[in-house]
Amino acid sequence: MNGGAAENLDWLIGIGLTVPLGMLLNVLMKYAFHRARPSFDDPLLALTTYSFPSGHVAGATLFYGVMAAVVISRTAAWRWRVMAVLAAITMVALVALTRMYLGVHYLSDVLAAFAEGVAWLTLCLTGPHT
């Protein structure tokens, strides 16, 4: 692993700000859109909060995205970099699929949350370097 204590602290601060502030953005978007959750006769899970965009998918996108960025920044081997990105995408996709399977989100909810998470992650990862 590369980097010293200062770089470790930078990543820790990055994680500490990216995920919570991204989740705050998600909550603000939920209140801005006021979209009701899907309704079924016999749901597997019933929630009363707003549906759009999915908080679980946004959180997973942010967390696993930051983790992939840490691996990419500290690994020279391209195979491990690709594996980190594929693992992050797989985890986010699994979260999205389970939220739809449980019947608490529409496809548009999880896609919007993924887009929101990627946009916020991009801003947080590139902003300090520009």
Sequence and secondary structure as in RCSB ss.txt:
>XXXX:A:sequence
MNGGAAENLDWLIGIGLTVPLGMLLNVLMKYAFHRARPSFDDPLLALTTYSFPSGHVAGATLFYGVMAAVVISRT
AAWRWRVMAVLAAITMVALVALTRMYLGVHYLSDVLAAFAEGVAWLTLCLTGPHT
>XXXX:A:secstr
    HHHHHHHHHHHHHHHHHHHHHHHHHHHHH       SS S    S  SS HHHHHHHHHHHHHHHHHHHH 
  HHHHHHHHHHHHHHHHHHHHHHHHTTS  HHHHHHHHHHHHHHHHHHHHGGG 
